[in-house]
Amino acid sequence: MKIRTPIIVITGLLTLLLLASCGRGGNEPEAIDVEATVSAAMAATATAESALEEQINTAVNNAVDAAVEEAVSEAVDAAVAEALANATPAPEYTSYTEEELILLIEETTQEAEAATYTYTEAASTATNDGEVTTEEAETIEYYVTISEEALAEVEAMIQTYYALYGGTGDEIVAELVAIESELNELNQSINEMVIILDEINTTLANGYELAEETIAQLEQAAAEAQTAVSEAAVQMQAWATKAQANATLVRENVTALQSDLTSILESVAPVNVAASQDEAWAQVADYINTASAALADNAISPEEMQAIAQMGSNAAASLAAQGGAGSNLLVNNINSLSLKMAQGDIQGAVAGLRDLQRQLPDLPGRTVPVPGGLPSPGVRP
């Protein structure tokens, strides 16, 4: 777009100068520096245009930065959601606390790092003279195997962390997802190294001399692995420090909440004792419904605990008042289940709730609820 401002300004100034000159009558006209006036006008216009251009560029850059930031945020959210959805906990790690699992992830990553450095240095030493012996190839392969096994363990631990503790902090999980991506790159380098070593072993076993290209590939794969493990190790150490602090804070908050929930449970007394056995069973069914809905998000709020405690107290008192076969066992189960929820034992509460549901008889004209939307056994808050 052509800017016509300079022409307009210059034309206007010349017109004013001519009018001023004509209005002097018979007086001697003063000398007018037209060139200087025009230059000043053009300079002022250029300054205004420069300021306008800067404003436009700033606005455009801010808009681009905002769009990029939003796109990155959406991509991170999508990656985190996918990681949590696909997480499969490894049974051997489900008994660890969050702090213990974080420490184990960090330590095992360090083992993979040490093994990777060892085999990359061995590869560098072996290729310095342009040759690789069978013994050198076996040494490299040994430490490659250790690194490979350690990374497989780390991946299982990370999947377990997602499944058990993925809800404790979005930023913590997002950073772990990024580190997992770095570890995947390391795994790819290791896979390339395994392929090259297989080729080297086959060539040496057949008595042939290694090609220069094969030796160069070995050096390249080792260099890539060393770069990948260095970046991943630094990120993992920083993540572990932050994750430990977050886990400690979460545990302290949970402990305080559990104390509050236990107090709520201890302060509740029955206010509605059923007049019949059927009404007592109905109260138990309502208790199951309420507890099932509360457990669906892996957490119990004080409001939910208040409702659960009151319904449990009413149901237990009603069963005790009406008597009947197995009523004492059901009363104990309800009280135990309420206590598990107050103490934050989600796994035990889920199992107990399902057991309680199975103990209920069929009620005429009333369907006993089947707990739905409950977390899988083994999942912790």
C-alpha positions as CSV (number, residue, x, y, z in Angstrom):
1,M,0.0,0.0,0.0
2,K,1.5,3.4,-1.1
3,I,1.6,6.0,1.6
4,R,0.4,9.4,0.3
5,T,0.9,11.3,3.6
6,P,4.2,13.0,2.5
7,I,2.6,14.4,-0.6
8,I,-0.4,15.7,1.3
9,V,1.8,17.3,4.0
10,I,4.2,18.9,1.5
11,T,1.3,20.3,-0.6
12,G,-0.4,21.7,2.4
13,L,2.8,23.4,3.6
14,L,3.5,25.0,0.2
15,T,-0.1,26.3,0.1
16,L,0.2,27.9,3.5
17,L,3.5,29.5,2.4
18,L,2.0,31.0,-0.7
19,L,-1.0,32.3,1.1
20,A,1.3,33.9,3.7
21,S,3.4,35.4,1.0
22,C,0.4,36.9,-0.8
23,G,-1.0,38.4,2.5
24,R,2.0,40.6,3.1
25,G,0.8,43.3,0.6
26,G,3.4,45.7,-0.4
27,N,5.9,44.7,2.3
28,E,9.2,43.2,1.3
29,P,8.7,39.3,1.2
30,E,10.8,37.5,3.8
31,A,13.2,34.9,2.5
32,I,11.6,31.4,2.8
33,D,13.7,28.3,3.0
34,V,11.3,26.0,1.1
35,E,13.8,23.1,0.9
36,A,14.4,23.1,4.7
37,T,10.7,23.2,5.4
38,V,10.0,20.3,3.0
39,S,12.8,18.3,4.5
40,A,11.5,18.9,8.0
41,A,8.0,17.8,6.9
42,M,9.3,14.7,5.3
43,A,11.4,13.8,8.3
44,A,8.4,14.2,10.6
45,T,6.3,12.1,8.3
46,A,9.0,9.4,8.2
47,T,9.2,9.4,12.0
48,A,5.4,8.9,12.2
49,E,5.5,6.1,9.7
50,S,8.3,4.4,11.6
51,A,6.4,4.6,14.8
52,L,3.3,3.2,13.1
53,E,5.3,0.4,11.6
54,E,6.8,-0.5,15.0
55,Q,3.4,-0.6,16.6
56,I,2.1,-2.9,13.8
57,N,5.1,-5.2,14.1
58,T,4.7,-5.4,17.9
59,A,1.0,-6.2,17.6
60,V,1.8,-8.9,15.0
61,N,4.6,-10.4,17.0
62,N,2.4,-10.5,20.1
63,A,-0.4,-12.2,18.2
64,V,2.0,-14.8,16.8
65,D,3.6,-15.5,20.2
66,A,0.2,-15.9,21.7
67,A,-0.9,-18.3,19.0
68,V,2.3,-20.4,19.3
69,E,2.0,-20.5,23.1
70,E,-1.6,-21.7,22.8
71,A,-0.6,-24.4,20.2
72,V,2.2,-25.6,22.4
73,S,0.0,-25.7,25.5
74,E,-2.6,-27.7,23.6
75,A,0.0,-30.1,22.3
76,V,1.4,-30.6,25.9
77,D,-2.1,-31.2,27.3
78,A,-2.8,-33.7,24.6
79,A,0.4,-35.6,25.2
80,V,-0.2,-35.7,29.0
81,A,-3.8,-36.9,28.5
82,E,-2.6,-39.6,26.1
83,A,0.1,-40.7,28.5
84,L,-2.3,-41.0,31.4
85,A,-5.0,-42.8,29.4
86,N,-2.5,-45.4,28.1
87,A,-0.7,-45.9,31.4
88,T,-0.4,-49.5,32.6
89,P,1.0,-49.9,36.1
90,A,3.6,-52.6,36.6
91,P,2.5,-54.8,39.6
92,E,6.0,-54.9,41.1
93,Y,6.0,-51.1,41.6
94,T,2.4,-50.5,42.7
95,S,3.2,-50.9,46.4
96,Y,5.7,-48.0,46.4
97,T,4.8,-44.6,47.8
98,E,5.1,-41.6,45.4
99,E,8.3,-40.5,47.0
100,E,9.8,-44.0,46.8
101,L,8.8,-44.4,43.1
102,I,10.3,-41.0,42.2
103,L,13.6,-42.0,43.8
104,L,13.6,-45.4,42.1
105,I,12.9,-43.7,38.7
106,E,15.8,-41.3,39.2
107,E,18.2,-44.0,40.4
108,T,17.4,-46.4,37.6
109,T,17.8,-43.6,35.1
110,Q,21.3,-43.0,36.6
111,E,22.1,-46.7,36.1
112,A,21.1,-46.4,32.4
113,E,23.2,-43.3,32.1
114,A,26.3,-44.9,33.6
115,A,26.0,-48.0,31.4
116,T,25.4,-45.8,28.3
117,Y,28.5,-43.7,29.1
118,T,30.6,-46.9,29.6
119,Y,29.6,-48.4,26.3
120,T,30.0,-45.1,24.3
121,E,33.5,-44.7,25.8
122,A,34.3,-48.3,25.0
123,A,33.1,-47.7,21.4
124,S,35.2,-44.6,21.1
125,T,38.3,-46.4,22.4
126,A,37.7,-49.3,20.1
127,T,37.4,-47.2,17.0
128,N,40.3,-44.9,17.6
129,D,42.7,-47.2,15.7
130,G,40.2,-47.8,12.9
131,E,39.6,-51.4,14.0
132,V,37.2,-53.2,16.3
133,T,38.1,-56.6,17.8
134,T,35.8,-59.3,19.0
135,E,36.6,-58.6,22.6
136,E,35.9,-54.9,22.2
137,A,32.6,-55.6,20.5
138,E,31.6,-58.0,23.4
139,T,32.4,-55.3,26.0
140,I,30.3,-52.7,24.2
141,E,27.5,-55.2,23.8
142,Y,27.5,-56.1,27.5
143,Y,27.0,-52.5,28.6
144,V,24.5,-51.8,25.9
145,T,22.4,-54.7,27.3
146,I,22.6,-53.2,30.8
147,S,21.5,-49.8,29.5
148,E,18.7,-51.4,27.6
149,E,17.4,-53.3,30.6
150,A,17.6,-50.2,32.8
151,L,15.6,-48.1,30.4
152,A,12.9,-50.8,30.2
153,E,12.6,-50.7,34.0
154,V,12.4,-46.9,33.9
155,E,9.6,-47.1,31.4
156,A,7.7,-49.5,33.5
157,M,8.1,-47.3,36.6
158,I,7.0,-44.2,34.6
159,Q,3.9,-46.0,33.5
160,T,3.2,-46.9,37.1
161,Y,3.7,-43.3,38.2
162,Y,1.2,-42.1,35.6
163,A,-1.4,-44.6,36.7
164,L,-1.0,-44.1,40.5
165,Y,0.0,-40.5,40.8
166,G,-0.8,-38.8,37.5
167,G,-3.3,-36.6,39.1
168,T,-1.0,-35.0,41.7
169,G,0.3,-32.2,39.5
170,D,-0.2,-31.3,35.8
171,E,3.2,-29.6,35.5
172,I,5.0,-32.6,37.1
173,V,3.4,-35.1,34.7
174,A,4.0,-32.8,31.7
175,E,7.7,-32.6,32.4
176,L,7.9,-36.4,32.9
177,V,6.2,-36.9,29.5
178,A,8.9,-34.7,27.9
179,I,11.7,-36.7,29.6
180,E,10.1,-39.9,28.5
181,S,10.4,-38.6,24.9
182,E,14.1,-38.0,25.5
183,L,14.4,-41.6,26.8
184,N,12.7,-42.9,23.7
185,E,15.3,-41.2,21.6
186,L,18.0,-42.9,23.7
187,N,16.3,-46.2,23.1
188,Q,16.3,-45.6,19.4
189,S,20.1,-45.0,19.5
190,I,20.5,-48.2,21.5
191,N,18.5,-50.1,19.0
192,E,20.7,-48.8,16.2
193,M,23.8,-49.8,18.3
194,V,22.4,-53.3,18.6
195,I,21.9,-53.7,14.9
196,I,25.5,-52.4,14.2
197,L,27.0,-54.7,16.8
198,D,25.2,-57.7,15.3
199,E,26.6,-56.8,11.9
200,I,30.1,-56.4,13.5
201,N,29.9,-59.8,15.3
202,T,28.8,-61.5,12.1
203,T,31.6,-60.0,10.1
204,L,34.3,-60.8,12.6
205,A,33.0,-64.3,13.1
206,N,33.3,-65.0,9.4
207,G,36.9,-63.7,9.5
208,Y,36.3,-60.6,7.4
209,E,37.6,-57.1,8.0
210,L,35.2,-54.4,9.1
211,A,34.3,-51.8,6.6
212,E,35.2,-48.2,7.4
213,E,31.5,-47.3,7.0
214,T,30.5,-49.8,9.7
215,I,33.1,-48.4,12.1
216,A,31.8,-44.8,11.4
217,Q,28.3,-46.0,12.1
218,L,29.4,-47.4,15.4
219,E,31.0,-44.0,16.3
220,Q,27.9,-42.1,15.2
221,A,25.5,-44.3,17.2
222,A,27.6,-44.0,20.3
223,A,27.8,-40.2,20.0
224,E,24.0,-39.9,19.5
225,A,23.4,-42.1,22.6
226,Q,25.8,-40.0,24.7
227,T,24.0,-36.8,23.7
228,A,20.6,-38.3,24.4
229,V,21.4,-39.7,27.8
230,S,23.1,-36.5,28.9
231,E,20.0,-34.4,28.2
232,A,17.7,-37.0,29.7
233,A,19.8,-37.4,32.9
234,V,19.9,-33.6,33.5
235,Q,16.2,-33.3,33.0
236,M,15.4,-36.3,35.2
237,Q,17.5,-35.0,38.1
238,A,15.6,-31.7,38.0
239,W,12.3,-33.4,37.6
240,A,12.9,-35.7,40.6
241,T,13.8,-32.8,42.8
242,K,10.6,-30.9,41.9
243,A,8.4,-34.1,42.0
244,Q,9.7,-35.0,45.5
245,A,8.8,-31.6,46.8
246,N,5.3,-31.8,45.2
247,A,4.8,-35.3,46.6
248,T,5.7,-34.2,50.1
249,L,3.3,-31.3,49.8
250,V,0.5,-33.6,48.5
251,R,1.2,-36.1,51.3
252,E,1.0,-33.4,54.0
253,N,-2.2,-32.0,52.5
254,V,-3.7,-35.6,52.4
255,T,-2.7,-36.2,56.0
256,A,-4.4,-33.0,57.1
257,L,-7.5,-33.9,55.1
258,Q,-7.6,-37.5,56.5
259,S,-7.5,-36.1,60.0
260,D,-10.4,-33.9,59.2
261,L,-12.4,-36.7,57.5
262,T,-11.7,-39.0,60.5
263,S,-13.0,-36.3,62.8
264,I,-16.1,-36.0,60.7
265,L,-16.7,-39.8,60.9
266,E,-16.2,-39.9,64.7
267,S,-18.6,-37.0,65.3
268,V,-21.6,-38.5,63.3
269,A,-24.4,-40.3,65.1
270,P,-27.5,-42.1,63.6
271,V,-30.5,-39.8,63.0
272,N,-32.7,-42.2,61.0
273,V,-33.2,-45.7,62.2
274,A,-35.3,-47.9,59.8
275,A,-38.6,-49.3,61.0
276,S,-38.3,-52.5,58.9
277,Q,-35.7,-54.8,57.4
278,D,-36.5,-53.7,53.9
279,E,-36.0,-50.1,54.9
280,A,-32.6,-51.0,56.4
281,W,-31.5,-52.7,53.2
282,A,-32.6,-49.6,51.3
283,Q,-30.4,-47.5,53.5
284,V,-27.5,-49.8,52.7
285,A,-28.2,-49.5,49.0
286,D,-28.3,-45.7,49.3
287,Y,-25.0,-45.8,51.2
288,I,-23.4,-47.8,48.3
289,N,-24.7,-45.3,45.8
290,T,-23.3,-42.3,47.6
291,A,-19.9,-43.9,48.3
292,S,-19.6,-45.1,44.7
293,A,-20.2,-41.6,43.4
294,A,-17.7,-40.2,45.9
295,L,-15.0,-42.7,45.0
296,A,-15.3,-42.2,41.2
297,D,-12.6,-39.4,41.2
298,N,-10.2,-41.2,43.6
299,A,-10.7,-38.6,46.3
300,I,-13.1,-37.9,49.2
301,S,-14.0,-34.3,50.1
302,P,-15.2,-33.3,53.5
303,E,-18.8,-32.8,52.1
304,E,-18.8,-36.3,50.6
305,M,-17.4,-37.7,53.9
306,Q,-20.2,-36.0,55.8
307,A,-22.9,-37.6,53.6
308,I,-21.1,-41.0,53.6
309,A,-20.6,-41.0,57.4
310,Q,-24.3,-40.1,58.1
311,M,-25.7,-42.7,55.7
312,G,-23.3,-45.3,57.0
313,S,-24.2,-44.5,60.6
314,N,-27.9,-44.7,59.8
315,A,-27.6,-48.0,57.8
316,A,-25.5,-49.6,60.5
317,A,-27.9,-48.6,63.3
318,S,-30.9,-49.8,61.2
319,L,-29.3,-53.2,60.6
320,A,-28.4,-53.6,64.3
321,A,-31.9,-52.7,65.3
322,Q,-33.6,-55.1,62.8
323,G,-31.2,-57.9,63.4
324,G,-31.3,-60.8,61.1
325,A,-28.7,-63.3,59.8
326,G,-25.4,-61.6,59.0
327,S,-26.4,-58.2,60.2
328,N,-23.5,-57.9,62.6
329,L,-21.1,-58.7,59.7
330,L,-22.7,-56.1,57.5
331,V,-22.5,-53.5,60.3
332,N,-18.8,-54.1,60.7
333,N,-18.2,-54.0,56.9
334,I,-20.0,-50.6,56.7
335,N,-18.0,-49.1,59.6
336,S,-14.8,-50.5,58.2
337,L,-15.5,-49.2,54.7
338,S,-16.3,-45.7,56.0
339,L,-13.1,-45.7,58.0
340,K,-11.1,-46.7,54.9
341,M,-12.5,-43.7,53.0
342,A,-11.7,-41.4,55.8
343,Q,-8.1,-42.6,56.0
344,G,-7.6,-42.3,52.2
345,D,-7.4,-46.0,51.5
346,I,-9.1,-45.8,48.1
347,Q,-8.0,-49.2,47.0
348,G,-9.4,-50.8,50.2
349,A,-12.6,-48.8,49.9
350,V,-13.2,-49.8,46.3
351,A,-12.7,-53.5,47.2
352,G,-14.9,-53.2,50.3
353,L,-17.7,-51.4,48.4
354,R,-17.9,-54.1,45.8
355,D,-17.9,-56.8,48.5
356,L,-20.7,-54.9,50.4
357,Q,-22.8,-54.7,47.2
358,R,-22.5,-58.5,46.7
359,Q,-23.8,-59.1,50.2
360,L,-27.1,-57.3,49.7
361,P,-30.1,-59.5,49.0
362,D,-32.6,-58.8,46.1
363,L,-35.1,-56.2,47.3
364,P,-38.7,-56.4,46.1
365,G,-39.5,-53.4,43.9
366,R,-36.0,-52.0,44.4
367,T,-32.9,-52.5,42.3
368,V,-29.7,-52.8,44.4
369,P,-27.2,-50.4,42.8
370,V,-24.0,-51.8,41.3
371,P,-21.1,-49.4,42.0
372,G,-20.1,-47.9,38.7
373,G,-17.4,-45.4,37.6
374,L,-15.1,-46.6,40.4
375,P,-11.3,-46.5,40.0
376,S,-9.6,-49.8,39.3
377,P,-8.2,-51.6,42.3
378,G,-4.6,-50.5,42.9
379,V,-5.2,-46.9,42.0
380,R,-4.3,-44.4,44.7
381,P,-5.4,-40.8,45.2
